[in-house]
Amino acid sequence: MKTLVEMSSEHFDRLLAKSAVPDREYEILKNGVVTDYGEKGKWPRTVVILCDPADAKLLLNFARRVYPVAYRQIRQYPAGE
């Protein structure tokens, strides 16, 4: 079963900036899709990433180490719920 990881685009951008190109965390983050809620171009904007549960856990551990604010804000949902 896949996991849907969700975070604000602001935290996503900062977390992506702290990742390195060859690392798995970077590859997971690159698969994120920015969604708009409300008027186009206005906040809140959210990034969602569909990934395996192991990759979601890897991403959470990475966020906890390098950007704790994002770690506390990341939400996970089983895909399809």
Helices and strands as residue ranges (DSSP letters): E 3-8, H 9-17, H 24-30, E 33-36, E 45-51, H 53-66, H 68-73, E 75-78
